[in-house]
Amino acid sequence: MWLSCELSRDSTRVTVAGEVDLSNAHLLAELLEDVVAAKAPLVAVDLSAVTFFGAYGTDVLLRARRQLTERGRRSTLRHLSPVVRRVLDVTGTIAGFEVVERTSVSVAGRGAARRVIPAHTGS
């Protein structure tokens, strides 16, 4: 999985690429927790480059949406990959999200994407 985050005063854009599953969804959760703490009124999560999306990814998005809503802030899912759209459709959770396909979020600066490789513990 690759994650990038672009912050501005008015919005935050998180871009996710690759596979989101049990082994790494906690990293996306940690990033989104930091984004919630940053206090931008709009958080946009771009999922266009996600190639696998498991139940843990869905849970992370639902939690982030709930936390933002509780704080009076807005979240959007942008450019859903076919895999993400299918999982959210099948689970019936897509209706709970604002999905935006063709507009962009203006953010200051360009953050570099970084590959996130989960640490393997145990034998």
C-alpha positions as CSV (number, residue, x, y, z in Angstrom):
1,M,0.0,0.0,0.0
2,W,1.1,3.6,-0.7
3,L,-0.3,6.5,1.2
4,S,0.1,10.2,0.6
5,C,-1.4,13.2,2.4
6,E,-1.7,16.8,1.3
7,L,-2.8,19.3,3.9
8,S,-4.1,22.8,3.6
9,R,-6.1,25.0,6.0
10,D,-9.4,24.3,4.1
11,S,-9.0,20.6,3.1
12,T,-6.9,17.5,3.4
13,R,-6.5,14.9,0.6
14,V,-5.4,11.4,1.4
15,T,-4.4,9.2,-1.6
16,V,-4.4,5.5,-1.2
17,A,-2.9,3.0,-3.7
18,G,-2.3,-0.7,-3.8
19,E,-3.9,-3.3,-1.5
20,V,-5.7,-2.4,1.7
21,D,-6.2,-5.5,3.9
22,L,-5.8,-7.0,7.3
23,S,-2.0,-6.6,7.2
24,N,-1.9,-2.8,6.6
25,A,-5.3,-1.2,7.2
26,H,-4.1,-0.1,10.6
27,L,-1.6,2.2,8.8
28,L,-4.4,3.9,6.9
29,A,-6.4,4.2,10.2
30,E,-3.4,5.9,11.9
31,L,-3.1,8.4,9.0
32,L,-6.8,9.2,9.1
33,E,-6.7,9.7,12.8
34,D,-3.9,12.2,12.3
35,V,-6.0,13.9,9.6
36,V,-9.0,14.1,11.9
37,A,-6.7,15.8,14.5
38,A,-5.5,18.3,11.8
39,K,-9.0,20.0,11.8
40,A,-9.4,20.8,8.1
41,P,-13.2,21.2,7.4
42,L,-13.0,18.8,4.4
43,V,-11.2,15.5,4.1
44,A,-11.1,13.8,0.7
45,V,-9.9,10.2,0.3
46,D,-8.8,9.3,-3.2
47,L,-9.2,5.6,-3.8
48,S,-8.6,5.5,-7.6
49,A,-5.4,3.4,-7.4
50,V,-6.6,0.8,-4.8
51,T,-6.3,-2.8,-6.3
52,F,-7.6,-4.8,-3.3
53,F,-10.0,-3.5,-0.6
54,G,-10.9,-5.8,2.3
55,A,-13.4,-5.4,5.1
56,Y,-10.8,-3.8,7.3
57,G,-10.5,-1.0,4.8
58,T,-14.2,-0.4,4.9
59,D,-14.1,-0.3,8.7
60,V,-11.3,2.3,8.6
61,L,-13.3,4.5,6.3
62,L,-16.5,4.2,8.3
63,R,-14.7,5.1,11.5
64,A,-13.0,8.2,10.0
65,R,-16.4,9.3,8.5
66,R,-18.0,9.0,11.9
67,Q,-15.2,10.9,13.7
68,L,-15.4,13.7,11.2
69,T,-19.2,13.9,11.3
70,E,-19.1,14.0,15.1
71,R,-16.8,17.0,14.8
72,G,-19.0,18.8,12.3
73,R,-16.6,18.2,9.4
74,R,-17.2,16.7,5.9
75,S,-15.5,13.7,4.3
76,T,-15.7,12.5,0.7
77,L,-14.5,9.5,-1.2
78,R,-13.0,10.4,-4.5
79,H,-12.5,8.4,-7.7
80,L,-13.4,5.0,-6.4
81,S,-11.5,2.2,-8.1
82,P,-13.8,-0.6,-9.3
83,V,-12.7,-2.8,-6.5
84,V,-13.5,-0.3,-3.8
85,R,-16.9,0.5,-5.4
86,R,-17.8,-3.2,-5.5
87,V,-16.9,-3.8,-1.9
88,L,-18.8,-0.7,-0.7
89,D,-21.8,-1.7,-2.9
90,V,-21.8,-5.3,-1.7
91,T,-21.5,-4.3,2.0
92,G,-24.3,-1.7,1.6
93,T,-22.0,1.0,3.0
94,I,-21.6,3.2,-0.1
95,A,-24.8,5.0,0.6
96,G,-23.3,6.4,3.8
97,F,-20.5,8.2,2.0
98,E,-20.4,11.2,-0.2
99,V,-18.7,9.9,-3.4
100,V,-17.2,12.4,-5.8
101,E,-15.9,11.2,-9.2
102,R,-14.8,14.2,-11.3
103,T,-13.8,17.2,-9.2
104,S,-10.5,18.0,-7.5
105,V,-9.7,19.2,-4.1
106,S,-7.4,22.2,-4.0
107,V,-4.6,21.7,-1.5
108,A,-1.4,23.5,-0.9
109,G,1.9,21.8,-1.7
110,R,2.5,18.3,-3.0
111,G,3.3,15.5,-0.7
112,A,5.3,12.6,-2.0
113,A,3.7,9.2,-1.8
114,R,5.5,6.7,0.3
115,R,5.3,2.9,0.2
116,V,4.0,1.4,3.4
117,I,5.3,-2.0,4.1
118,P,3.8,-3.7,7.2
119,A,6.3,-5.1,9.7
120,H,5.9,-8.9,10.1
121,T,6.1,-10.2,13.6
122,G,6.2,-13.6,14.9
123,S,7.4,-16.8,13.2
